């Protein structure tokens, strides 16, 4: 497992209704198209080509893509990401936009 720097996936606060571009502008950063992730708070379908990032709530450890899917027991095809499963493992999940 490779160590991922938290700087690679900074967490930016956003207001309801803000676009990704507006969030970046408010924080003084440029966010490339397809490079933003958002917090999953409910059951959601995640297609095989979508990137996934998970962060352990207590340690802050980050895992991405294959490692994240393996940790959560997700298939590499389209799957349903369930909030209860993430919480049981102690991870917060984000999915690429």
C-alpha positions, 0 to 999 in steps of 0.5 A, a space after each residue: 500500500 502506498 502512502 498518499 499525502 493529504 495535500 493531494 486531496 485537500 478538503 475544501 468547504 462549499 456552500 449549497 449550490 456552489 459550482 466546483 469552479 466557484 469553490 476553487 475560486 473561493 479557496 484560491 485554487 484552480 480545479 481541473 475538470 474531472 479532478 474534484 471529488 465530493 463527499 458521499 452521504 447516501 447510497 449511490 451507484 458508482 460506475 467502474 470508471 469513476 475514481 474513488 477516494 476514502 479517508 479514515 476518520 481517525 487516522 486521516 489515511 487516504 486510499 484511492 481507486 483499486 485500494 479504496 474499492 478493495 478496502 470497501 469490498 466494492 466490485 470493479 464493475 458498477 456498484 452501489 456504495 452504501 453509507 453503513 458499510 463505509 461507517 463500519 470500516 471507519 472511512 469517509 468516501 469521496 467520488 470523482 465528479 
